Amino acid sequence: MTDRTAHSADAAGAPTRTVLLRGGEVHSPADPFATAMVVERGHIAWVGSEGAADAFAQGVDEVVDLGGALVTPAFTDAHVHTTSAGLALTGLDLTGARSLAAALDLVRAYAASRPADRVLLGHGWDAARWPERRAPRRGELDEATGGRPLYLSRIDVHSAVVTTALLDLVPGVRPEGDLPLTADDHHAVRRAALAAVTPAQRAEAQRAALDRAASLGIGSLHECGGPDISSPEDFTALLALAAERPGPRVFGYWADRDLGLARELGAVGAAGDLFVDGALGSHTACLHAPYADASHTGTEYLDAVAVAEHVAACTEEGLQAGFHAIGDAAITAVVEGVRAAAEKVGLARVRAARHRVEHAEMMTPATIAAFAELGLTASVQPAFDAAWGGEDGMYADRLGADRARTLNPYAAMLKAGVPLAFGSDAPVTPLDPWGTVRAAAFHRTPKHRVSVRAAFTAHTRGGWRALGRDDAGILVPGAPADYAVWQTGELIVQAPDDRVARWSTDPRSGTPGLPDLTPGSELPVCLATVVGGREVFVRPQG
C-alpha cells in the first residue's frame, strides 16, 4: 500500500492531493462497517462502504487499494523522552542483559567501539532481574570503561551508576559507597552527562526515535522534557526537528515551575515530569507506609502546597499543569494540592484546564474519585505492569504482594470517569503501541483489565484529549488525517475478561472490530503511517 500524498504539497506544506483508500477495513465510529476513506487537504473527508466509494473514484487524484489491510487512527504516545529513547536505540542498551556479568561485557564492548565520545551513555540495567541481585559497582565500571566517564541509568531512569571519571566532572557530588545515585545527586550527574552530547549525536538520536515511532504507527508524541531530565537546547532542537521533517507530531511538555520559560520554549504545558516523587524500582516513589524491602517511605520532591501554587498559576495563565506522581503519598499530595488550587481559582476552571498526572500508579478509591472530580487526566503506562507486575515481580518485591495487586487500576479509573492517555515512558519501556494495548487488556491483575477497545481509545484519542483536543485521534469527517495501515488477522470484539466474540463487528452495538491481542497472538504489522495526510513511513515491500 502506498499513499503518495507525502510527495505533493502546496507552498505551506499542506498536502493537496485527494486520495481514496478502498478495499480494506476502516476503524471508524462513523461507520462500523467502513471499508473506504477519502483524505483531502490533510483531513478525513469521508468514510463509508465499498459500494459508496464508487461515487468518489472519478473525482480523486489517486485511488489506493488497501488489499484487505486495516486502517486505524495513528497512535499517540503520551509520555516519551525522545532523545533518551533515541540514544538507547543508537547506543548502549542494557535492557536485554540477563546478568551483571553480561551487562559489564556490553559496557566493555561499547566503550571500545566509541573511542571519541566525551562521555559514554547507557541505559536499561535492572538488578532485580539479575542473579547477582545488585547494581554494578563503581570499580567494575571504571575497569570496563578504561577509566572513562560513563553514565548508566537504571531501567526506570530514576537512579544511575557512574564511573569515577564522571563524578570528577560534577562538583559537589561525592557519594559514599557504591549505591546507585538518586535524587539531587542523580539529577546533577545526568545533567553533566547529557551536556556532553554533541548536537550531531543529539540529532541522530532524535531522528532514530522519531523514525522508530513512525514505523510503529505512532503519529504523535508527547515529549516530557525539563531541567532535571534534558535541557532547553535539547527540547527546542527536538521541536524544530519535528517541525521541519516528515514524521510524527511532537507536543512538548516542559516540567518547570517557571511558566515564562515554558512558554518561551514553545511548551504546551508546564507539566510532564515535574517530580512529586521518584520511582518504585529505585525506592524513591513516595509512600504512606514503608517499602517491604526497605525501612523508609521514599522521596518527596514537592508537597501539596507547591502543587497548589503551580496549578493555580498555570490555571490563571491558561497553561496546562502536570506532575510525575507514582507513590500513594505523592498522589495524595497532588490531589490535595489541586483541590486547594480549585478552591482558589474555581473548580470549573481547573477542570477545563485538563491538568495531568504522569504514571499515577498507586491509586486508591479516594484518589480515583478525586481525579474524576478535579478533571485530572491520568497519563499512564500499561507496559509497566507487564514488566514489573505479578506475584513475583518488582512491584511485589518493593511493596509486598497485597499492595502490588492494587497498582495501575485502569478498570476502576475508567469506571469512575478518569480520562486515560496511554504512553511508553520510552526509553523506560519501548515504543510499542499494540503491546501497550495488550498490556492494559490483559493486566496481570485481572480486575484491573479494560477492553481492547477502551485501551485502543486511550492510546489514540486519549492522547489528543490530554492535549485539550477532542476532534482528533479518530477517523471521522473533519478530523486530521493521522492514520496507520496495518497487516493483521481477523478482527474481533474483545471483552476485558478474556472472552472473545468471533465476529468482525457486533451489529447490535455498532462497535468496530480490532485485532486479536490475546497473549501469544501476533501483533499487527505497520504498513504505512500518515500524519496530516502526509506519508511519514512506508514499509519496504519484499
N, C-alpha and C positions, 0 to 999 in steps of 0.2 A: 504494500500500500504506500503510495506517495502522494502527499498533498503539497503541490508546488507553490502554494500561496506564499511560502517563505521567500520566494525569489521575485516577487512582483509587489512593489510598494510605491506609494506616492512620495512626494518630497518630504513629507512629515514622518515617513516611516510606516504609515498605516497600510496594511495590505489592501489592494484594490481589486483583486480577482474575486469573483463569486464562484464558489465551489459547491457541488452537490456530492455528498457521500451517500452511497446506497449499497444495499446488498449485505447488510450486517445486522447487528443488534445495537440499538442506541439506548443507553440508560438514561431515561428522562421521565420525570413525573408528569410531564405534559402529555405523554402518550406511552403507557407501559408496554405497548406492542410496537414501538417505533423501530423502523429498520433503515431510516434515511434521515439526513440532516443537511440543511443548507447553511453555509457560512458566507457572510457578506460584510466587508469592511471591518473585519476583526471581531464580529459579533455573531451569535446564533440568530439566523433569520427565520428558520422553520425546522420543525421535527415532525415526522409522521411516517406513514406506511409506504411500502414499496409501490403500491398502485398509485398513490397520490403523487409520488416523486416524478412520475412521467410528465406531469404538468410543468415541472421546473427544468427538465432535461435540455430543452432547446434554448433556455434563457440564461444559462450559466456559462462561465468561461471554461469550466473543467468539470468532468464527471469522474469521480473516483469509485472504483469497485472495491468494496471492503472485503469481499471474499469470505463473508461469514464472520469477520472479526467483530469484537465488542468495542464500542465507543463509550467512554465514561468521561465525566469531568476529570480534569487533571487533579492530582493530589496537591494538598498544601501541607508542608511540614512546618508546624507551628513553633518549633524550637530547634534552632541549628546554630552551631558555631562554625561558620563556613571555612575560615582559614584553617582552624584546627582540624576540621574534618578533612580538608584537602591535604594538610601535612601528614595526617595518618594514612591517606591514600598514596602519597608520593614518598613518604619517609619511613621511619621506624615504627612499625605497628606490632605491639606485643599481645594483641587480643587473642591470638591463636597459640601463644606459648602455654604449654601444659605443665611446666615446671620452672622453678627458679633457674636451674642449670640451663634449660633451653632458652630462657629469657636472656641470660648473660651471654650465651653464644650468639644470639641475634644482635645484642648490643655490640659485641666484639666485631662481628662481620660488618655491621652498619658503620661503625667508626672507621674501619679500614676502607670502606667504599666512599667516604665523604671527607677526604683529607683537607679540603679547602674551607669547610664550614667553620665559622667562628664559634658557634655553639651547636652541639648536637641535640636534636629534639626527638622525643619518642613519647608514645602513649599506649595505654591499654593494659598494663600489668594488673593482675588480680591475685594476690597471695591467697585469698580464700579458696581458689581453685587449684592451688599447687600442693603437692605432697609435703613440701617443706613448711608450708603454712606461715611464711614470713616474707617480708619485703626484701629486696636487695640491700645489702649493706654498702655504706659509702666506700669502704676499701675495695669491695668487689667491683664496684662501678669504676673506681679510679683505675684499677688494673685492666678492666675490659676496654676502657677508652684510651689507655695510654696516658692518663693524666689530663685529658681534655675536658672542657666544660660540657656537662650533659644535664638536661632537664628531662625527667621521665615521669609523666603524670599517671596516677592511678586511673583505673577504668572510669571512675565517677568524676574525675577532674577536680576533686576537692582536696587532694593531697598529692605529694610528689616525693620522689627520691632524686637526689642530685649528687654530683661529684664535688670534691673539694675545690676544684678549679672554678666551678660556677659560684660556689659560696664566696670565693675570693673576690668575685666581681660585684658582690652585693653587700655593701657596708651595713653593719648593724644586725645582720642575721648570723648568729653563731649558736646553732642548736647543740644541745648536749646529746651525746649518744647517736644511735643510728635510726631512730624512729622517723617515719615519713614526716615531712614538713606539712603543717596545716595552718589555717587561719592567716594572720598577717605575714608570718614568715613565708608561707606558700605564695601568697599574693606578690610579695617582693621578689622572690626568685623567678616567678612566672613572668613578671614584667621585664626583668633583666634578660631572660631567655628569649622572649618574643621580640624585644628591642633589637636583638642581634640578627633577626630575619631580614634579609635584604628585600628591597621592593620586587626584584625579579623572582625570588623564592616565594614571596607572598602571592604575587600574581599567578605563578604556576599552581600554587596550592588552591587558590580561589577558583581558577578555571577548572581544575580537576574536580573539585567538589560540585560546581555548577553543572559540569558535563555529566557527572555520575547521577546527579538528581534528575536531569532531563532524560537520561536513559532509563530511568525507573518510573517515568510517567508523572514526575513531580513538576508542577507548573509554577509553584510559588513557595518561597522560603521566608520564614520569619527569622532574621538574623538577630541573635541575642548577644550584643556587644556591651562593653562597659569598661571603666578604668581598671578594674581588677581582673578583667578577662582578656581584653585585647588592647587596643589603643585607638585614639581618634583617627590616626592615619590609616590604620587597618580598616576601620569602619567606613570611612569616606571613600577609600580606594575600592572597597567591595561594591558600594552603591554605584560608584562611577563605572566600574567594570560591567556590572549587571545592566546598566542603562545603555551601554554602547555596543553590546554584542547580543545576538540572538541567544536566548536562554531563559531559564526560569525568572520570574519576577522576584525581586528581593525587597522585603519590607524590613527596615532596620529599627530595632528597639535598643535604646541606649540606657543602661542601668546606672543612673546617676541622679542624685537629688538636685543637681544643677539644671534647672529647666531651660535656662537660656542656652547652655551648651548643647543640650539635647536638640533644641530647635535649630541651632546653628549647624549641627552635624547632619541635619536632614532626617532625624529620627521621627517615627510615627508615634512614639511614646517614650516617656522616661520610665521604662519598665524592662521586663525581662529578668535577667539575673541580678536584680537588686537584692542582695542576700539578707534574708532574715536569719537564716541558719546555713548549715552545710549539707552533708550527705551522710546517709546511714553507713555506707561502706567504710568511710573514713572516721566514723564515730563523731561527726561534727553536726549531724542533724540535732535540733534542739527538742528534747523530750520532756514530758511531765514526770516520768519515772525513769530511773537509771537504766542504762543498757543491760542486757542479760549477760554480756561478756565484758563489761567494763563498769567501773564504780562511779560513773559520772553521768550527766544528762546532756552532754554535747555542748554546742557553742551557740550563743545568741549574738547576732551582729546588730540587729535593730529591735527595739521594743515597740510596744503598742503606741506610745507617744510619738515616736519617729514615724511610724507608719501613718498615723493620723495626720501629721503635718504634711507629709508628702502627698497623700491622697487629696487632702483639702486644697493644697497648692495646685496640683495638677487639674483638679476639677474646676477650680476658678480660672485656670488658663486654657481650658478646653483641650487638655492633653491627657492621653491615657497613662495611668499609673499601673504599676505591677511589681510583683515581688517573687523571689525564689523562696519557697517555704515547703519543707518536707516533713519535719517532725511535728508531732501533735502540739507541742508548746509553741512552736513557730507559727503554725496555722492559727492557733488561738490568738496570738499576738496580732496577726493580720486581721482577723475578724474583729477583734476589739478595736483596733486602730481604724479600720474602715467604718465601723459603726460610729465611732466618735467623730470622724470626719463628716458622716452623713448628718449627725446632729448639728454640726456647724454650718454646712453648706446646703443641706437638704437631701433627703433620701432620693427624690426623683432625679436630681442632678447627678448623684453618684451612680445610680443605676444606668442612666443614659450614657455615662462615660464608658461603660463596659470595661472597668478596670479588671486586671487579670492576675492570676496566681499561677506560677510555674511549678509543676510537679504535684503539689497538693496530695501527697501520698497517705499520710496518717490522718485521714478524715474520720470524724465521729458523727453520729446522728445530729448533734448540736451544731457542729461546724458545717455540715452539709446543708442544714436548714438555713444557716446564716448566709452561706454563699448564694442560695436561691433568693433570700430576702434582699441582699445587697446587690444582686445582679452581677456577681463576680464570675468571670469565665475561668474555668479550670483548664489550663494548658498542660496536658498530661502525656505520659509516655508508656503505653502498654507494654513495650518491649522490656521495660524494667522488670515487670512481673515475670515475663518469660525467662529472663536471665537470672533473677535472684529470688523469685517466689518459690512456693512449695515447702513441704515439710522439712527438707534438709538443705534449703538454700541459704543465701547470705542473710536474708531478712530474718529467718528463724534463728540463725547464729547471733545476730545483733539484738533481737527483741524477744526471743522465745517464740515457740510455735503459736501460742494463743494470740499474742499481739500481731505477729506476722500475718495471720489469717485476716486481719482487719484492713490490710493495706490495699489501696487502689480500688475502692468500692464503686466501680463505674455504674453498675446497675442501680444502686441506691441514689447516686448523684443524678443520673438521668431521670429517675422516677420523681425526684424532688424538683426537677426543672433547672438543674445547674447546667449551663452551656458547657460543652466539652469541645476542645480543639486538640487533635492528636499531633504529636511530633515525635522526633527521634532523640533529641539532645545530642545529635552527632557532633563529635565522634564517640560519645559515651556509649550509644548503641548505633549500629549502622543505619544509613538511609535505606529503608526497606518498607515501603508503604503497605503492600499487601501482607507482609509479615506482621506489621503493626496491627492491621485489621484482624488478622487471625489471632494475635495475642489477646486482643480485647474480647473477641468472641469465644475464645477457649481459655479464659483466665484460669490460672492454677487453682483459684478458689471458686468453685462453681457458682456460688450465689452472687458473685460479682460480675458474671458474664453478661454481655449485651448481644443483641442480634448482629449479624454481619451487616445488615442494612444500617443499623444505628452506628456501628463502628465506621463503616464507609462514609456516612454522612459527617461524622466528627472529623474525618481525615480529609474531607473535601470542602463542603460548605462550612463546616465548623471553623476552619481556619480563617475563612473570609469574614464570618460573623465576628470572630475575635478582633478583627480589624475595624469593625463597625460597618461592614458591607453585607447587606442582605440580598444583593442582586447578583451574586457571583457564586462559583463553585457548584453550578447546576446547569444542565443543558436544557434551557428553555429560551424561547424567542426574546431577544433583547439582552441576554447575558453575554459576558465576554466569551469569546471562542477559545477558551482554555480547556483542551481536552486531550485525552490519550487514547490510542488504539491498541487493543490487546489481542494476542493469540491465547485462547483459553478453551476450556472444555465446556461441558454442559452448564447452563445457567440454572440456578435453583433459588428458592426462597428458604432461607436457613434461620431456624429459631435458636435462641441463646442456650437452650438446654440440650443441644446436640442432635435433636430430632430434625431430620431433613426431609422436606417435601420435594419429591422428584418431579417438578414441572417447571417449564420455562418461566411462567409467570402465573400468579394466582389471579384469575379473572375476577374473583369476588372482591379482592382488596385493591386491585389495580396496582399491585406492587411489582416494579421491575425486578427481574432476577439478577443475581450476581454470581460470580464464580464459586465453585465448591472449594471452601477453605478448610475443610476438616483436616486435622493433623495427619500428615502423610501424603496428602494430595499435592500435586504440582501447582505452584503459584503461576498466575498469568505472566506472559512474556510481553514486554512493551515493544510494539512495532513502530510506533511514532508518538511524538509528543508535540502538541501545537499550543502556542501561547499567543493570545490576541490574534488568532488567525495565521500566525507565522510559525512554520516548522522550526523547532529547536532541536529535534532529534529524529532520525530515521534509522532503524536497524538495518545494517547491510544485509542484502539477500545472499543466500547460499551458505 
